[in-house]
């Protein structure tokens, strides 16, 4: 499928269901994809943070993309993360996921070592020169410890190096700068600006964003599709009510006890527990070495689902 310019709407970062022995659970993965497509989402993002891409082997990463691309059969665009520490390693992932059928690649700044903006720009230029599909920048400072400067994103957009931005930085001011730049600069066309936030999708769309990539959309894709439609219709009062319902549901990410697990274990475990409770996936296992939720914590997830009308 041709990558839209710009890509709009709800593009869930798809969870990767695993079996108890931590292999990809293909049946559950395809059930999850059908759950999302049936809700009317506008694209799928594989191998992002919510997909536990950092925990998957290269073999598993490619397998996930091949499996989903074959299953959706071009119904909607499939983006795939090509996320790694350095440019050569990212280029290997780009070759693998595009050969597997991805319509676009999503790439962070380099990480592990400290990088200068000039090196980040070179990173993206080299990747775009080698990639047969559009490149979307992934602003994820919490994990890669580098905030993508808005002026750099706009510069690379104007050059045609970047086709879009997935902003998970939480910096609404910087996000707005990118949105304004892409709307006012005649040298930037067809650039997709997507928020990675679950909590202010309505605000981002009101600012002029093209869409959202919320991890919680795995659990409640209908809610985010409904929110997107309300915003585009200008029904801001109902959109705010829907966003606030989703904000309440997002509380499930805190179900895990911080005394014994990290925030990622809690959030990803809660997403998978919710999908298991909703009958979408067979097993709520997260990748090693993440800590699993206890029975009491899973019960808390169920209470959030019930309060949101999902159980």
C-alpha positions in Angstrom: 0.0 0.0 0.0 1.2 3.5 -0.8 2.0 5.5 2.4 -0.5 8.4 2.6 0.7 12.0 2.6 -0.1 12.9 5.2 -1.1 9.9 7.3 -4.1 10.8 9.4 -6.3 9.2 12.1 -5.6 6.5 14.7 -2.5 4.4 14.2 -2.1 2.0 17.2 1.3 0.9 18.2 0.4 -2.8 18.1 1.2 -5.0 21.1 3.2 -8.2 20.4 1.4 -11.1 22.1 3.7 -13.7 23.4 3.4 -17.4 24.3 4.3 -18.5 27.9 7.8 -19.4 26.5 8.1 -15.9 24.9 7.7 -16.7 21.3 5.4 -14.6 19.1 1.8 -15.9 19.5 0.6 -15.6 15.9 -3.0 -16.5 16.5 -3.3 -13.8 19.2 -1.4 -11.3 17.1 -3.8 -11.8 14.2 -6.8 -11.6 16.5 -5.5 -8.3 17.9 -5.0 -7.0 14.4 -8.6 -7.9 13.5 -9.7 -6.3 16.7 -8.0 -3.0 15.6 -8.9 -3.1 12.0 -12.6 -3.9 12.9 -12.7 -0.8 15.1 -11.8 1.3 12.1 -8.2 2.3 12.8 -6.4 4.1 10.0 -3.0 2.3 10.2 -0.9 0.0 12.2 2.5 0.7 13.8 4.5 -2.5 14.5 7.8 -2.7 16.5 7.4 0.4 18.6 7.8 0.7 22.4 4.3 -0.8 23.0 5.3 -3.7 20.8 8.2 -4.5 23.1 10.5 -4.1 20.0 13.5 -3.6 22.2 13.0 -7.1 23.7 12.4 -9.0 20.5 15.1 -10.8 18.5 15.7 -9.7 15.0 14.0 -12.9 13.8 10.9 -12.1 15.8 10.8 -8.5 14.6 10.8 -9.6 11.0 8.3 -12.4 11.6 5.9 -9.9 13.2 6.0 -7.6 10.2 5.7 -10.4 7.6 2.8 -11.9 9.5 0.8 -8.7 9.9 1.5 -7.4 6.3 0.3 -10.7 4.9 -2.8 -10.7 7.0 -4.0 -7.1 6.4 -3.3 -7.5 2.6 -3.0 -3.7 1.9 -6.2 -2.7 3.7 -4.3 0.0 5.5 -0.7 1.3 5.9 1.7 -0.7 8.1 4.5 1.2 9.7 7.4 -0.7 11.3 10.0 0.4 13.8 13.6 0.2 12.7 14.9 1.1 16.1 18.5 0.5 17.2 21.5 2.3 18.7 23.5 3.3 15.6 22.9 4.1 11.9 24.4 0.8 10.5 22.2 -1.3 12.8 19.1 0.8 11.9 19.9 0.3 8.2 19.9 -3.5 8.8 16.5 -3.2 10.4 15.2 -1.0 7.5 16.2 -3.6 5.0 14.6 -6.4 7.0 11.2 -4.7 7.6 10.8 -3.3 4.2 11.7 -6.6 2.6 8.9 -8.0 4.9 6.5 -5.4 3.4 6.4 -2.4 5.7 5.0 0.7 4.0 7.1 3.1 6.1 9.8 2.9 8.8 9.8 4.6 12.2 13.2 5.6 13.5 14.5 7.2 16.7 17.7 9.3 17.1 20.8 7.2 17.7 21.3 6.3 21.4 23.7 4.8 23.9 26.3 7.4 23.1 25.6 11.1 23.2 24.9 12.6 19.8 25.0 16.1 18.5 22.1 17.5 16.4 24.4 17.4 13.3 24.9 13.7 13.9 21.2 13.1 14.3 20.6 14.9 11.0 23.2 12.8 9.3 21.6 9.7 10.8 18.3 10.5 9.3 19.7 11.5 5.9 21.7 8.3 5.6 18.6 6.2 6.5 16.3 8.1 4.1 18.9 7.7 1.3 18.9 3.9 1.8 15.2 3.3 2.6 12.8 2.3 -0.2 9.9 3.6 1.9 9.2 6.9 3.8 11.0 7.5 7.1 9.0 8.8 10.1 11.0 10.2 13.0 10.2 8.9 16.5 10.8 11.5 19.2 11.2 9.4 22.4 13.5 11.2 24.8 12.5 9.0 27.8 14.2 6.0 26.1 16.8 7.4 23.8 17.8 10.4 26.0 17.7 12.8 23.1 14.9 15.3 22.4 14.5 15.9 18.6 14.7 19.7 18.1 11.7 21.1 16.4 13.8 23.2 14.0 15.8 20.0 13.0 12.6 18.1 12.3 11.3 20.9 10.1 14.6 21.2 8.3 14.6 17.5 7.5 10.9 17.6 6.5 11.6 20.5 4.1 14.5 18.4 2.5 12.1 15.4 2.1 14.2 13.3 4.4 11.4 12.8 6.8 7.8 12.0 5.9 6.4 12.5 9.4 6.9 12.7 13.2 5.6 10.5 16.0 6.0 12.7 19.0 6.1 10.8 22.3 8.1 13.5 24.1 5.2 15.0 26.0 6.5 18.5 25.0 3.3 20.1 23.7 5.0 23.4 23.0 7.6 21.7 20.8 4.9 19.6 19.1 3.0 22.8 18.4 6.1 24.4 16.8 6.3 21.4 14.4 2.6 21.5 13.6 2.7 25.2 12.9 5.9 24.9 10.8 4.4 22.2 8.6 1.3 24.2 8.0 2.9 27.5 7.2 6.1 26.6 5.3 5.5 26.2 1.6 8.6 24.0 1.3 7.0 21.3 3.5 4.1 19.3 2.0 2.4 16.0 3.0 4.3 15.8 6.3 2.4 13.7 9.0 2.5 15.0 12.5 1.3 12.4 15.0 1.1 12.5 18.8 2.1 9.5 20.8 0.1 10.6 23.8 -3.0 8.8 25.1 -4.0 11.7 27.2 -4.2 14.8 25.0 -5.3 13.5 21.5 -8.1 16.0 21.5 -5.7 18.9 22.2 -3.2 17.7 19.6 -5.9 17.5 16.9 -7.2 20.9 17.9 -3.6 22.2 17.4 -3.7 20.8 13.8 -2.0 17.4 14.3 -2.8 14.7 11.7 -3.4 11.8 14.0 -2.4 9.8 17.1 -0.4 6.7 17.9 -1.8 5.8 21.4 -0.8 2.5 23.0 -4.1 2.4 24.9 -5.8 2.1 21.5 -4.9 -1.6 21.6 -7.3 -1.9 24.5 -10.0 0.5 23.3 -9.6 1.2 19.6 -13.2 2.1 19.2 -12.8 4.8 21.8 -9.9 6.4 20.0 -11.5 6.1 16.6 -14.6 7.7 18.0 -12.5 10.5 19.6 -10.8 11.2 16.3 -14.1 11.4 14.4 -15.6 13.8 17.0 -12.6 16.1 16.8 -12.7 16.1 13.0 -16.4 16.9 13.1 -15.7 19.8 15.4 -17.8 18.4 18.2 -15.3 19.4 20.9 -17.6 19.0 23.9 -18.3 15.3 23.1 -14.6 14.9 22.1 -13.5 16.2 25.5 -15.9 13.8 27.3 -14.5 10.8 25.3 -11.0 11.9 25.9 -11.7 12.1 29.6 -13.2 8.6 29.6 -10.0 7.4 28.0 -7.8 9.3 30.5 -9.7 7.4 33.2 -9.0 4.1 31.5 -5.4 5.0 31.1 -5.1 4.7 34.9 -4.7 1.0 34.4 -1.0 1.5 33.5 -0.3 2.2 37.2 -1.7 -1.2 38.3 1.8 -2.6 38.9 3.4 -2.1 42.3 6.4 0.3 41.7 8.2 -1.3 44.7 8.8 -4.4 42.6 8.6 -3.4 38.9 9.3 -0.6 36.5 6.8 1.6 34.8 7.3 -0.2 31.5 6.5 -3.6 33.1 3.4 -2.1 34.7 2.1 -0.3 31.6 2.8 -3.1 29.0 1.6 -5.7 31.5 -1.6 -3.8 32.0 -2.2 -3.4 28.3 -1.7 -7.2 27.8 -3.8 -8.1 30.9 -6.6 -5.9 29.5 -6.4 -7.6 26.1 -6.5 -11.0 27.8 -9.5 -10.1 30.0 -11.2 -8.8 26.9 -10.6 -12.1 25.1 -8.4 -10.7 22.4 -5.1 -12.5 23.3 -4.5 -15.9 24.9 -1.6 -15.0 27.2 -0.6 -11.7 28.9 3.1 -12.6 29.2 5.5 -9.7 28.7 9.1 -10.2 27.4 11.9 -10.9 29.8 13.2 -9.5 32.0 10.0 -7.5 32.7 8.1 -8.4 35.8 4.5 -9.7 35.4 1.4 -8.4 37.1 0.1 -10.3 40.1 -3.5 -11.6 40.3 -4.5 -8.7 42.4 -3.0 -6.2 40.0 -4.8 -7.9 37.1 -8.0 -7.6 39.1 -7.3 -3.8 39.3 -6.9 -3.7 35.5 -10.3 -5.4 35.2 -11.9 -2.6 37.4 -10.6 0.0 35.1 -12.0 -1.8 32.1 -15.4 -2.2 33.8 -15.5 1.5 34.7 -14.8 2.4 31.1 -17.6 0.1 29.9 -15.3 -2.5 28.3 -16.2 -5.5 30.5 
